[in-house]
Amino acid sequence: MSAIADDRPGSAIDIEALRKRLAHGGEIWRSLDEIAGAAEFRRFVQAEFPAIAERLPAKPNRRTLLKLMGASLSLAGLAACSKAENILPYVRQPEILIPGKPVYYATTLSSDGFGIGAIVESHEGRPTKVEGNPDHPASRGATDAVMQAAVLTLFDPDRSRTPLKDGQPASYGDFLKDMAALVSRWTVSQGRGGALLLDAYTSPTLAAQIDALRARYPKLKIFRHDPLAMPAAGEASRALFGSVLTPVYRFDRAETIVSFDADFLGEGPGRLAYARDFVARRRVRDPSDRMSRLYAVGSTPTITGAAADHRLAIKPSEVEAVAAGLNAALTGQTGTSGSPIDQAWMAALVDDLRAAGRDALVIAGAQQSAFVHAAALAANAKLGALGNTVELIEPPDALSVDGDLGALREAIGDGVVDTVVALGTNPLHTAPASVDAHKAFSGLNLFVHHGLYRDETAFLAHWHVPAAHELESWSDIRAYDGTASLVQPLIKPLYDGKTVHELLAVLGGQFETDPLSLVQQHWAALDDDAWKKALRDGTVPNGAARPVPVTMPPDLGGLRPAAKAGDGIEIRFVADPWLRDGRFANASWLQELPRPLTKIVWGNAALISPATAQRLKIANGKVINIASDGADVAAPAWILPGHPDETITLSFGFGRKAGSVAALAEGCDAFRLRSGAEWFAAGAAIAPRKNSVRVITTQHHQAMEGRAIVRHASLDAFRQNPDFVRQDAPPTPTESLYPDWPYDQEAWAMAIDLSACIGCMACVSACQAENNIAPVGPEECERGHEMHWLRVDRYYAGPLDAPETLFQPVPCMHCEKAPCEVVCPVNATVHTHDGLNAQVYNRCIGTRYCSQNCPYKVRRFNFLDHQSFDKDEAGPEQGVHNPNVSVRSRGVMEKCTYCVQRISAKRIQAQIENRDIADGEVVTACQQACPTQAITFGDRNKKDAKVVREKSAPQNYALLEELNTRPRTTYLGKISNPNGKLAKPGKATDG
């Protein structure tokens, strides 16, 4: 198993001793406990199932054994159940529908209001799996964890099912009657006293509807509450060019990249496309190949910082000084003493940028100030990159509003607004501490809420109307580059939910409409053939925004850095990578998916640096009280190597109690510390408390044990020694007692490029969605019983305060000489004719011998029945299951199968067509989801197959190959491209 919890937080670690030990580099480590070699950690690692070993007495008695063997527990909250209902078969089967054969539809999913193209697999009218649309500019065929969980949230039994009036079930007809009265009042008063509160939207149809409502009700107010909004880029462009513009980056053209706290690989609506283009410039197969170079200045560790060749960790308030220093260096100004970084580091960076010229790229983090954005644009203009690696377009989310949530609160307090219709937003959870949303909305005459769940805001509303899920809706949406695409439903609304377009139509006096006609009205210029083509392709033709030519003013538009922050701890707020602002908190897949860098599940923590922890005498799990601007929260501390000193990172998305799954999660509500829309807070105070709490993490098990698992080198070292992965590695045995297997047909194999892996966890979430992998909840995760068939190990190399971060996905290796096969007493784990190490579930009796004999620890034992098999208790969550993969019950071992169901489907199709399976025809779920194409899969018997070419690269190696298991899955060692003038990673100074 791959997860244990720090259930003894507070154990002291000598951080100074670790810093001295790691100062010389060369050692690879996973966590502070591992590198310290604590006795508790060694005991955990040495036990096959650490948490179980702790709970067992040294000599268990007969009663204890019987209790353990007979236990059959179900996790409350993960499977809310309802009575099964009778359904009717097709009266007349649709022509395109063949039972058992899936159909695929193009649609678009929303990501913080922007569109990402998707292809959704549907079985007999039931959506089961989301893939990326290769023709959509925002996805390029890739997905992320949130997209994969769309089918789970669709079938969530906690979804709102009926309209509520004052908290009591009511009919939609009654709602329409009340809305008819409201429309009559607004018609007479021209909308006086009324307001709409909108979430983040880029829908062209919605924008047209808002314009129509403004024309009908001139006094109607429109407000927008997007807790994850980052308007600084627009403010900078308005100051520089006189209009709000949005940057679009071209990483496929960039040679040298500088990031000012920009997590472009993990955040933002263009992250999937940016990741694809960024990694495409860093693929090395031959010593003559070139690589781009990334410098990252960050105020918190991110996966972009992990991918950087040089990274500096500085406080949030110091990013502006670095941006000012770069601007001064590029413009020939003198006197950059205020910069918090080493001047040699800045000089090397500037030389690289000038050498790249128009192929350079400077990016400002979306949450950074307008000055940082202006400095980044000025640097690109000075280098000639503006118009090449960065283009400016009209913002896809442009929508004229009268203010934000704070402005709405003031309007309510002044009596200007007495009726509010909130569409898709949950202000009672996401409002900043400076806005008393509960008090403001409690004083309204009428408060209408439209949302997917009966959340915190729905409880306060006079009317709550269930929203239709994205997979149940007709709509449209724009991507990060302005491309318009259509949203089409895969299924009829399960609970008669209504789209936002239907609600807006009702407010406009249209009480009998359907969402399809509302969307088609906006796209009336498309004839029938063009409409069908747009639905099939997933995008509207010629929908992308055109670049806007600009001229850079000489003085940064008058923008200046803010005054230097005073002493004290600074807070860096971030959105949780999976839960975002908390809207996905009820998705168990996302709660249980480890965060890329901390590997924390089912909760959040206050991230701090080793030096800060040492100064304050704080250990992992120690509860600290964080106070800022009159508000305070309590959160467990988590020491994160590479984190900037005197800074705390807090993530949004937790602390919710609405929803059975969300209530299981632990952690703090960071919105309680946020004073406005800012992403930083200065002058915070920390006070350690006496108690400690558990922080559940998956980072400790499967320790390195001193073996060369992750292998990495610089580009210069690779050019000098292309087979660096063999250096200091034990020799591979050539003889074996195991039998040889003949492969007359296919011989499936996989190669994973560690240079391309960014640790985004898309592969893990895709594997879970494809293979019906059950979430197990926080208690079982604490015991190390999570069921993921694929894990992404995160390693560190180098000094404690500024280590290099490495990621390694670990599926089943499908060994040629598999040690698991020979120990199974019932022949449940077998070798197939095409080289797979198969698991026959109905033979398995749960001895777990195979897991004990597996050196990679990639097998998962199903301890409990986490999925219901009782037809009378089956709820809607059963609908998410892939019918091509069995649903396993307790007591069996499960593992990666190379998506054998996909192999079988393509083999059948090839046999029908009397041909061989083509190279690249079989695509595993993890491979398909990967935004950087780090995973290659294919038939090793085909000499021209891409997987054969990948395995022939000089940096290809097998994991633990000295054990002579001869895995079918191999790795390409990670290659980075540091600047030779900076022999060691740059380190921030105290300046």
N, C-alpha and C positions, 0 to 999 in steps of 0.2 A: 504494500500500500504506500501511497505517496504523500500522506498528510499527517502531521501531528500538530498538536497545539502547544503553545507556550503556557501550559497550565500550571507552571510554577514561576509566574512573572516575579521579578524582583531579585532574581539570582544575579549576583554581582559579577561583572566582567571587567577586567583590568584593561581599559581602553588604551591607556598609554603603552602598556606592554604590547598590545596588538599593533599599535602604530609603529613601534620600533621594529617589530618582527617583519612587518610588511613593507618597510621603507625601501628595501632593496629590490622589491618586485620579484616576478618570476613565479610566485605561488598563486595557484588558483583556488578560490574558496567560494562558499555559497552563503554563509551567514556568520555573524559574530560568534555564535555558540560553537559553530564547527571549527573555526580557526582558533578559538580559544581552547578547544579540546576539553570542554567542561565534562566532568564525570557524568552529569545528568544527560548531556547530549550523547555521550558514548553509549550509555545504557539504552537510550532510545534507538540508536542506530543498530545496535547489536541484536535487538529483538526484532523478529519478523513482523510482529504486529505490536508496536510499542505500547499503545494505550491499553490494549487488552491485557498485555503482560502485567501492567501496573495494577489493573483491577483484580487480577487473579491472586488469591492467596498462594503462598509458597507451596502448600500441599492442599489443593482444593479437596473438599469432602464430597461425598456422593451427592448430597443435596445440591451443592453449588454446581456440579457438573450437569445434573439433570435440569437445573434452571437455565443454564447456558444453552444446552442442546435443545430444550423445548421452547425457547423464547421465540415468540412471533409477534413483533411489534409493528405498528404502523405509525408513520410520522404525521401527527395532527397538523392540519393546515395545508399540507402539500397536496391533498387529494380530497377537497370538499366534494361531497357526493350528492347525487340526486337519484330519484327513482327512474329506472329505465322506462322509456316510452315506446310504444309500437310505432313502427314506420312502415311506409308502403313502398314496394319496389316500383321500378319504372312501368308506367302504363304503356309507353312507347319509347323504346330506347333511342337516344339521340344517335345519329349516324356516325358522328366522330368519336363516340364513346364506346370503347371495348373494355368490358370488365377485366380488371387486373392490369390494364395498360395505362400508365399515367399520361396526362396531357399537360402542356406547359403554356403559360400565359405571361405576357410581358406586362409589367405594372411598374409603379414607382413608390418607393417607401420614403418617408420623411425622416430627415436627420437634422434636428434643431431647426426645423422649418424648411430646409432645402431638400431637393429631391435626389435620390440615388436609385438608378435603374435596377430592376430586379426581374428575374424569370422565376415564376412560382410553379412548383410541381403540384398537380392536383390529381387525386385518386377518387373517381366516382363523385366528383363535386366537392371533395374535401381537400383543402390545401394542406400539404404536409412538409414541404421543404422549400426554402428560399435560396436561390443562386443569383449571382450578379449577371446583369445584362451586358454581354460583351460589346454591344453597340451603343451603350450609354456612356457619355464622357465622364460621368462621376463614379462609375463602378468598374468599367473595363472588364466585366466578368467576375469581379471579386466581391466579397461581402465582408461584413464584420459581425461581431457577436450580437449586437443589437438587432441587425437584420435577420440573423438566424433565429432569434427569439420571437420574431413576429408571429409565427404560427403558434407559439406557446401562449402569447398574450391573447391571440384570437380565441382560443379555447379555454381561457382562464375562467374557472367557475366563480371567481369573485367579481367578475365584471358586473356593472350595473345592468339590471334586467328590466326595469319598469320605471316609468316616470314617477316622481315623488313630489307631493304637494305638502309642504310643511312637515316633511319627513315621513309621510304616509303614502302608500301606493295609490296611484291615481291613473286615469286613462289619458292617452294622448289627445283624445277628443276634448277632455276638460281643459287640457293645456291650451289647445287651439282657441277655446272659448275665451280664456283669460287673455291670450295674445290678441284676439280680435278686439277686445276692449282696449288693450294697450295701443293698438294701431289706430283706433278711433281717437284716442286722446292725443297721440302724437300727431295725427293728421291735423287736428284743430290747433295744437300748440306749436306745430312745425318741429316737433321733437324736443321741445323745451323740457329740461329735467332728465332727459334720457342719455344713456351712455352705453357704448359697447366697450368691453375689455377683451382684447384679442391676444392670442398666443402668437408665436412666431409663425408667419405664413408667407409663402412666395407664390401662392396660387393666382394666376391671372384671372380666373373666374371670380374668385373671392374679391380681388381688387376691383373688378367691374361692379360687383354687387355692392361693395362699400360706396363706390362713387354714386351708384343709383340711390342708395339710402341717403347720402348727403344731399342729393338733389331733391329728394322727396321730403326730407326733414332737415332743413338748413340749420336748425339749432341743436341737432343731435351731436353729441361729443363722441369722439373715437379715441380710445386709449389703448396702449399696448404694454403688456407685461411679459417680457421674456427674461427670466432670471439669468439666462446664460448669454444675453446679448453683449456684444463687444463693439461699441460704436466708435472707438477711437480712430480707426482707419478712415471712416467717413469724415470725422472732425478734422483730421489732418488734411485730407484732400480738399475739403471746403476752404481751409485756410490757405492751402497752396494754390489751388486752381479755381476756386470760386464755386465749385459744385461737389456734391457727394459722389465719390467714385470708389470702386472696389478693386483691389489688385488680384490678378490671376497670374500664377507663376508657371514657368516653363522649365521644369527641372531636367527635361530631356536635352536642354541646350546649355545647362550650367556646368562650368568647370570648377569654380570655387564658390562655395556657399557659406554665408555667415548668417547665423540665426540669433536674433536678439530675443531670447525667451520664447521662441516660436516652436511649438510642438506640431509641426506640419505633418508628421507621420501618424500622429495619434489623435489629433483634434482638427475640427473644421470640416466643412462640407466637401472639400476637395481632397481629403486625406487619402482615399483609396487610389485616386488617379495620381496624386503626388508621390505616393509610395512606389507605385509602378515605375514612374519616370525617374525617380531618384535612384532606385536600385539598378535600373537599366544602364546607368552610367558608371556602375561600380561592379559589374560582372567581369571577373578576371579568369581566364582559362589558360592563358599563355603569358610568359614573362614579358612579352612585348605589348600587352594590353595596357590601356590607360584607365585611370580611375578619377572620378571627381573627388573633391576634398570638402569636408564639412567642419566648420568651426561653430561651436554652440556655446552661447552665453546663457545660462539658465538660472532661474531662481528656485527651481525645484527639479528633481530628477524626472525625466520623461523618456519615452522610447526614442524620441529624436535625439536627445542628449546621449542615450546609450549607443546610437548609431554614429555619433560624431567621431571624427579623427582627433579632434582637440575639444575639450569641454572645460568651461570655467563655471564654478558654482559661486554665485554672489547673491547678496541680499536683494530683494525686489526693488528697493529704493536706489540701488546702485546701477541698474540697467541703463537709466538715462545718462549717467556719467560716461558709461562705455560708449553709448551711441554718440554722445557729444565728442568724445575723444576720436572716434573713427571719422566723424564729419570734419573735425579739425585737421586730422592727418591727411585726408584726401584733398582738402582745399588748401593745404600748405600753411595753415595757421600754426602758431607756436603756443606753447604753454598748455600742456594737457596733464598737468600735475594732479588734477582732481580725479583722474581715472583710477578706478579701484583695481586695475589689473597691471601686470608687469609690462613695462614698455617694450621689452624684447618680444613678448608675445604679440603685442599690438603691431610692432614693426613687421614681424613675419606675416601676420594676417594682411596688412596693407600691401606688402609686396606681392602676395599671392593674388589679391584682388586686382591690382594693377596689371599683373601679368595676364590674368584672364580677360581683362577689358570688358567688352560687351558680353562675354560669356560668364561674367561674374553675377552673383545674385545675393542681395542682402534682404533679409526678411525680418519684419518686426512681429512679435507675438501679438495675436489679436487682442489679448487682454492688456497690452502695454499702452502707455500714454500716447496722446496725439503727437507729442514731440518725438518719441522714438519712431513712430511711423513716418513722420516727416523726414527725420534724419536718414531712415532707410531708403526712402524714395529719392532723397537728394544724393545719397551714395550711388544708387543705381543710375541716376541721371549723369553724375560725374563720370562714371565708368563707361557710359554708353550702353548700359544694359536695359534702360527704359525703352520698351518697345521690342526687346528681344527676349530676355529671360523673365521680364515682368511686364504685364500689360494692364491697363486700367479700363474698366467697363462700368456701365451704369449698374448700380446695385440691383441684383435680382429680387431683393426683399424690400425694395422701396415702397413705402406705403405712408401717405401723409396722415399723421396722427396729431392729437391735441396734447399728448404728454404721456408720461409713464404712470406707474402705480402710485407714486408719490403725488403726482399732479391730480390723479383721480381722488385720492384721499382728501386733498385740499378742497377739491370741488364739492365733495360730499359734505365736508365740514362747513363750507360756506353756504350750503343749501342750493348750490347751482345744479347738483345732480341728486335725484331721489330714486331713480330706477337704473339698475345696471344689469346688462346681459353679458355674462362671462362665457366666452367660447373657447373651450379647450385648455384653459389655464387654471391653476390651483394656487391662488395668491395666499390662502391661509396657511400654506406650508412654505411657499417660496418667497414670501414677502421679506424684505430686509428688516432688521430689528428696529430701524428708525420709523417704520410704517406699522402702526397698529391696525392691521387689516381687519381683525375681528371686530374692533370697536367701530371702524368705519362702515363695514358692510352691515353690521347689526342695526344701524340707524336708517337703513333704506326702506322706502315704502314697498318696493318690489325688487327682488334679487333673483335672477334666473341663472342657473348654471347648466352648462352642457359639457359632459365629460364622459370618459370611458369607465370611470369608477365612481363609486359613492365615496369620494375622498373627503378631506378636511373641509374644503369649500362647499361641497354638496350638502354636508350636514347642516350648514348655516343657511343655505339658500331656501327661498320660499318655493321655488320650482327647480327640480333637477330633472334633466332630460338625458337619457342614455345616448351616448355617441356611438356611431357606427365605427367599427375598426377599419384600419386602412385596407385590409383585405376584403372588406365588405362594402367599400365606398366607390362612388364615381367622383373624380375630381381631376385637378391638374396641378402641376408644381414645377418650379424652376430649379435647375441645378446650380452649382457654384459658378459656372461660366455663363449662366443665363439661359441655357438650353431648356426649353419647355417640353414636358412629357406628360403623358396621361396616366391617371390612376384608374384602373378598372377593377371591379370586384371579382373575387374568386368564388364567392359563396354569398347566398342571400343572408342579410343580417340575422344573426342567431337570436337576438333579443329585441328585434324591431328598432334597432338604433337608428338615429338620424344623423345625416352628414351636416357639416357646418353650412353648406350651401342651402340645405332645406330650412335650417333655422333662420338664415338671413332672408330667404324668400318669404318665410312667414312674417318676419318683421316688416317686409315690404308689402304685405297685404296679399301674398299669394299662398293660399292655404292648401291647395291641392296641386302639388308639383311632384316631380320625381327628379332625383339628382342627375340622372343621365341627360334629361332634356335641358337642365340648367347649364351643364357643362357644354353640351352641343350648341346651345345658343351663343355662347361666347366664341366657339370655333365654327361659326356658321360659314366662314370662308372656305372651309374644307368640304369638298364634295364627298359623296358616299365612298368612293374609292380611296380618296386621300385620308378620310377618317379611319377606314379599316386598316390602311397601311400604317398610320400613326399608332393604332392600337397594337398591331402586329410587331412593329419595330420597337415600340416603347418610347419613341421620341417624335416630336413634331418637327417636320423638316424646316431647315433654315431658322431654327429657334434660338441659336446661340447669340449672345450679345457681341456687338462689334467693338473692337478696341477704340478708345477715345484718345485722340492726339492731345498732348498737353505740353506746356512749356514750364520748366521749373524756375520759380523765382529765386533770387540770390540769397534771401535772408530767412529761408524756412518758413515763409508766411508769417513771420513775427512770433512763431512758437518758441518758447524757452523752456529749459528744464525746470522742474519744480524745485523748491528749496530742499536742501538736503535734510532727510529725516533725522529726527533726534535719536538719542540712544534708546535701547530697549529692543525687545523681541518684535520682529515683524511677522505678520500672518500672510501666507499666500493661499488664497482660495482656489480650488480647482473643482471642476465637475467630475464626478465619478465616471470612469471610462465606460461603464456599462449602464449604470442607473441614471446617469446624467443628473438632472435636478431632482430626481426621485420619482419620476413618472413611470419608470420601469422597475420600481422596488418590489412589485409583487411577482416578478418573473424569477422563479427559482433557479433556472439555468444561469441567469446573470448574477444572482446573489452568490452562487456556488462557483463561478468561474474565477480563478485566481487573478488578482490584479497583476499586471506584467512585471512590476519591479518589486513589490512587497510580497506578492503571493498571498495576500490576505483575502479571506473569504468571509461572507456573512457578517460584515461590519466594516468600520473604518477606524482609523487611529490618527493621532497627532504625530506626524512625521518630523523627526528632529535629527540633527547631525550627531555623529559620535562625540565631537568636541563639546557641543552644547549639553549633551547628556552627561558627559564627564564633569562639566562645570557645575551642573545642577544636581549631580548625583542621582540621575534618573535611569532606571532599568526598563527593559521591554515590559509592557503591561502595567507599569506604574501609572496610576491615575493622576493626572495633573489638571489643575483648574486654570483655565485660560480666560483672562479678562481683557476686554477692549471696549472703549467708549461706553462704559456703564453697563455692559452686558457681559455675561460669562457663561462658559460651558465646561463640563468635565469630560475628559476623553483620555483613553489609555495612550501612553507614549509608545512610539515604535522608532527604534534607531535605524536610520537608513544611510548606509555609506554613500558618499557623494552628495549628500544634502548640504546646502549652504548653512554656515554657522549663524546662530542668533536668529533663526527663522523657523517658523512652524508651518507645515502644509496641512490644511484641512480640506476634506472633500465633501461636496454636497451629496445629497441623495439618500442620507440615512436619517434615523430618528423618527421614522414614520410609524404610525400605529394603525392606519387604515389599510386593511388587507391582511389576510391570514398569513401569507408568506412574508410580507414586509414586517409584520410584527415579530417574526422570529429573529430577524436580523438585530445585531447589536450595533453600537456606535453612537456618535453624537450628531446633532442637527447643527451643521455649520452655519445655516442661515441665521441662527440666533445671534451670531457675532458680526454679521455683515451690516454695516451702517447704511449703505446705499447700494448703488450698482457697481461699486468698486470691487476689484479683484485682489486688492492688497489692503492691509491695515498696519499702521505703525504704532509703536508705543504700547504694545500688549504686555501684560504681566503674567508670569507663570508661577503657580504655587503648587508644589507637589503635595498630594494627599497621602494619608497613611495606607490606604488600601490599594490593591492591585486587582486587575480583572484579566480574564483570558483574552488573548488575541489569537484567533484561529488562522493559521498560516500553513501553506503546503511546501515551504521552502527547505525544510530540514532533512527529510528522509532521502534515501539513495545518495548518501554522501560520496565524495570523490574517492575516499580511501587512498589518496595519493596517486591514483592512476590517471594517465593522460586521456581524459574523456573529451574535453573541448580543446581543440588545437587551433592556434591563431598565430599570425605573423603580420608584419608590415609589408607593404608592396615592395619596398627595397629588399627586404629579407627574402621575399618570394622570388624576386628576380635573381638573387644570388643563389638561392637554394629552393628550386621549385617543389621539391618533395619534402618540404620542411615538416610535414606531418609525420614523417618517419623518424625525425630526430628525437633521440632519447626514448623512443617507443620500443617496447619489447618485441623481439622477432615473432613473426607469425608462424606457428607450426605448420608443417606440410603433410603430416600423417595423422590419421584418425582411426579410432576403433569403430566409429559410426559408419553405417553403410553409405555408399554413394547412390544418388538418385538419378535415374535417366529422365530426360525431358524431351519427349518426342514432339510435343506441341509447344505451348508457351512456357516461359520461365519468368514469372513476374518479379520485378525488382523496383527499388525506389532509391533515389538520390536526393539528399537535402543539402542545399547550399547555405551554410551558416553565414556567409557574407550577405546573403539576401534576406535572412530571417531577421525581422525587426521586433519579434516578441509580442505581436499584437493580439495573439490568442484566437484569431479567427479560425484557425485549423481545429482547435479544441472544441469550439462551439459548433462548428460544422459537423464534426464527428459525432457530437452528442445528438444533434438534430437528426442526422442520417440514420443512426444506429440505435435509436430508442434507449439511450442511456439515461437512467433514472437519477434525478437529484436525490440526495439523502438527508439534507438538512444539517444544521450546525452541530448538533450533538454527535452525529456519525462522522462528520468531517473532523471533529476534534479527536475522534478515535482513530483517524487515518483510514476511514472506510469509504472515501469518495470513489465514484465509479468511472471517472473519465478514462477512456481507453488510450488517450494521447495526453501527454503532459509536455510543457515547455519549461525545461530547467533554466534557471537564471544563475549565472556564475559571475564572480568578480575576479579580476586580476590586477595586481598592483597595490598601491598604498591605500590605507584605510579611508582617508579623507577624499581621495580623488581616484577611485579605481576605474579600470576599464570594465564595461558591462558586456557580458556574452550571453547569448540565448542558444538553446539547443532543444529542438523538438524531439521527443522520444516516443515513437509508437512501438508496436511489436516489431522485432527485428526480422522475423520469419527466417530463422536460422536454417542453414543447410544441415548442420549437425546440431539439431535442437536438443538441449539437455532436458527440456520439459517432456519430450515425447517418450523417452525411455523409462520414466519413473511413474507414468500414469498406470494404475492397476487395472483400469477398465477401458483402456484405449480410447479415451475421450479426446486426447490431443494427438492429432495424426498429421502426417505429411501427405499433401495432395499431389496429383500428377503434374500440376503446374507450379509446384514449389511453395505453396502456402502452408503455413503451420496452422491447420484448422482446428477449431474447437467444436466438438459435437456435444451440444448442451444436454440432450436427453440421455447421454451416457454418463455425464459427470455426476459423481457422488460426493464431491466437495472435500476430497482428502487434502487438497492444497499442496500436494507434493510438487506439482508443476511450478507453483509460485516459489516454493522454497528453492527449487533447482534453477530458477531463471535468474541469471546475473544482472539483467536489465530491470527487473521489477516492473514489468509492464502488464502483469496480469491483475485482474480485479476480482475479488471474491464477493459474491452477492450475499451478504450476511442476512438481510431482511427482505421482506416483501414490500418494496417501495412502490409497486404498481399493482393496482387492484385487478383481480381476475374474476370478481363476482359480477355477473351481468346485472344483478338487481341493485348493485351499488355503483355501477359505472357512471361516471360523470362526464361532462364535456371534455375534460382534459384527456380522455382516452382518444379523442379525435386527432391528436397531434402525432400519433404513432405512424411510422412508416410501415405499410403493410408488407413490404418486401423483406423486412427484418423481423425475426422473432422477438417477442417480449419475454425476457427471462424472469424466472421466479427465483426465490431464495435458494441458496445451497449449491449454486453452480459457479464455475469460474468463467469469466468473460475477458475478451481482449480484442485488439485490433485484428481485422480480417482482410486488410487491403481492400475493404468494401467489396467482398466477394459477390454480393448481390448485383453490383454494377458489372463486374466481370462476367457473371453468368448471363446477364441481359445482352451484353454486346456479343458474347459467344453465340447465343441463340440467333441473334440477328445476322451474324456472319454466316452461320450454317444455313439459314433460310436463303441467303443470297449466294451461297456456295462460294465463299471466299474466306481469306484469312482475316483475322482482326487487324485493322490498320494501326500503325503506330500513332499514339495519342488518342485513340478512340476510347479507351478506357481511362476515365478520370476519377480518381478517388475524391471523397468529399473534402478532405483536408487540402488536397491539391487544388481543387476547384475554387475553394474559398480564399486561398492565399493571395493577398493583394500584390505581392512582390514576385510571384511565381518562383518561390524558393524550393518547391517540391516538384520533382520529376518522377513520373511513373511509367513503366512500359515493360515490354517483353525483351528480356536479356538475350534471347535467342536471335533476335533481329539485329544483325551487325550494324545496320544504319539507324537504329532506334536512338532517340534523343537520350534515353536513360543510359545507353551504352556509351555515348559520347561524354555524358557527364561523369560516368565512372572511370573514363579514361583520362580525366584531368589529373595533372600531377599532384594536386592537393586532396585527392579523394582518399578516404580512409574508412575503416570499419570500427565501430565502437567495441572496445575491449577485444580486439581481434587476436590478442595473445591467448585468449581462452579457447581458440580454435572452434568457435561456434559457426563461423563463416556466415554472418548475417547477410540477408538480401538487401537490407536497408543500409546504405552507407552515407557518409557525410563528406562535404567539401569544406576543408578548414577555412576559418574566417580570415579574410585579408582586409586590412585597413590601410589608409593612405596618410599617415602623419607627415607633417612637415619636418624635413631633416634638420632644420635650424632649431627645432624645439625637440631635443632628444627625449625629454620627459614631458608628460602632460602638464599644461600650464596650471598654475595654482593661484588662486586669488590671494591678494595680500589684505592687510587690515585697513588699507586706505579707503 
